[in-house]
Amino acid sequence: MALVSIITPAYNCRNTIKGTYDSVLSQTFKDWEWIIVDDCSKDDSCSFIKELAKNEPRIIVLQTPKNGGSAVARNIALKHASGRYITFLDSDDLLDPNYLESQLDFIKDN
């Protein structure tokens, strides 16, 4: 059970998800799982994401049965999340390397 579940809806993000992937793997806090839900992308996003994730057991790749939008993808991911804390990350966003650590420090302090 990871302390933090990172949830990412993905749709046609082949050109941006690698940067997002790099920013998640660069986190100073390591007790996370990353759930990426492909929402029936029309490009090769899903296969690319699966290739990125194949050697990283903390990454879970799921697919929606039909295109339903980011809210549907997030809700599917929430059902699979095991973390005590949840954070949302879009497939074209980048995290500062200290993001998770600083957020958890803030939670503990407040």
Beta strands, then each sheet from edge to edge (+ up, - down):
strand 1: 4-10
strand 2: 32-38
strand 3: 59-63
strand 4: 85-88
sheet 1: 3+ 2+ 1+ 4+
end
